[in-house]
């Protein structure tokens, strides 16, 4: 999901209205699962914990100051909350950059994505 957020926030500046709408639908669907993992420890334990998707690369864990346990055993719920917050920050910073731009389409794309997530 981190790669998706990075790619999407970078491309937000060059999207058409239709592309922004499609990205918003995509984010909305992803965020259903991600939100349940963030706010429900039982859902996190059942659906994500211990799965291959919960293990981080060594480089990512070191870059984000997450312990070595995340590369072998998978991330904890607290680790996931931290990563979740980083995703929100990236989307927020990108949206603020679009709003600060003088280009109409930057502002329009950010509004479409944020209003439909």
C-alpha positions as a printed Julia matrix, in Angstrom:
117×3 Matrix{Float64}:
   0.0     0.0     0.0
   2.94    2.29    0.68
   4.03    2.09   -2.97
   0.48    2.85   -4.11
   0.26    5.92   -1.86
   3.66    7.17   -3.04
   2.78    6.75   -6.71
  -0.7     8.23   -6.36
   0.36   11.3    -4.41
   3.05   12.07   -6.95
   0.72   11.68   -9.9
  -2.04   13.78   -8.34
  -0.49   16.84   -9.98
  -0.97   15.48  -13.49
  -4.4    13.83  -13.3
  -7.51   14.6   -15.23
 -10.86   14.77  -13.44
 -11.77   11.25  -14.54
  -8.44    9.84  -13.38
  -8.83   11.57  -10.02
 -12.31   10.1    -9.68
 -11.0     6.61  -10.44
  -8.15    7.04   -7.97
 -10.64    8.12   -5.32
 -12.74    4.99   -5.89
  -9.59    2.86   -5.67
  -8.5     4.56   -2.42
 -12.0     4.23   -1.0
 -11.98    0.47   -1.55
  -8.48    0.04   -0.12
  -9.28    2.26    2.85
 -12.19    0.02    3.89
  -9.74   -2.74    4.83
  -7.01   -0.44    6.03
  -9.38    1.45    8.35
 -10.69   -1.76    9.87
  -7.11   -2.84   10.58
  -6.27    0.56   12.05
  -9.24    0.92   14.38
 -10.0    -2.71   15.24
  -7.23   -4.71   16.86
  -9.2    -7.94   16.42
  -9.56   -7.35   12.66
  -5.83   -6.6    12.47
  -4.96   -9.8    14.33
  -7.33  -11.91   12.26
  -6.76  -10.51    8.78
  -3.23   -9.1     8.67
  -1.01  -10.15   11.56
   1.38  -12.93   10.64
   0.52  -12.83    6.94
   3.24  -12.28    4.33
   1.8    -8.79    3.73
   2.55   -7.77    7.31
   6.31   -8.23    6.97
   8.44   -5.27    5.99
  11.65   -5.11    4.03
  14.73   -4.47    6.12
  15.37   -1.16    4.31
  11.81    0.11    4.94
  11.93   -0.95    8.6
  15.24    0.85    9.14
  14.12    3.97    7.27
  10.98    4.23    9.41
  12.58    3.25   12.74
  10.53    0.08   13.07
  12.17   -2.8    14.94
  13.72   -5.92   13.44
  10.68   -7.94   14.48
   8.8    -6.44   11.52
  11.04   -8.2     9.0
  10.68  -11.68   10.51
   7.45  -11.82   12.55
   5.5    -9.0    10.93
   4.42   -5.64   12.22
   2.53   -5.02   15.44
  -0.7    -3.08   15.63
   1.19   -0.04   16.93
   3.61   -0.26   13.98
   0.65   -0.39   11.62
  -0.9     2.7    13.23
   2.36    4.56   12.64
   2.51    3.5     8.98
  -1.18    4.38    8.55
  -0.48    7.87    9.88
   2.39    8.24    7.42
   0.04    7.37    4.54
  -2.43   10.0     5.66
   0.37   12.56    5.99
   1.6    11.85    2.45
  -1.87   12.24    0.99
  -2.43   15.41    3.04
   0.85   17.01    2.0
   0.16   16.24   -1.64
  -3.37   17.67   -1.41
  -2.12   20.83    0.29
   0.47   21.21   -2.49
  -2.3    20.92   -5.06
  -4.4    23.53   -3.25
  -1.43   25.91   -3.1
  -0.86   25.57   -6.84
  -2.17   28.2    -9.22
  -3.2    25.47  -11.68
  -6.93   24.81  -11.71
  -6.56   21.08  -12.46
  -4.28   20.49   -9.48
  -6.9    21.93   -7.15
  -9.74   20.14   -8.91
  -8.0    16.75   -8.81
  -7.23   17.09   -5.09
 -10.82   18.08   -4.32
 -12.2    15.13   -6.28
  -9.92   12.62   -4.57
 -10.47   13.96   -1.06
 -14.23   14.31   -1.41
 -14.68   10.75   -2.63
 -12.37    8.9    -0.29
